Amino acid sequence: MPITQEELEEKQQAALCEIFTQLRIRTGHDFTSYKRATILRGI
């Protein structure tokens, strides 16, 4: 069964949250207030 758009978006959001967590742990900087496009451009 193919993944739905909603499921894909949920997985992407969870991955982005994990990236924010790792960045905060490793750098001490909180990126959660950054716009999504800004973060994705940096990645």
C-alpha positions, 0 to 999 in steps of 0.5 A: 500500500503506497504512503499517503501525502499526509503520512509523508508530511508527518514523517517529514515533520518528525524528521525535522523535529529530530534535526532540531533536537540534534542541532540544539543538543550539539550547538546549543542553538534553538532553530525551532523558530526558523522558517521551514524554508530557511532550514531546508535551504541550509540542509 
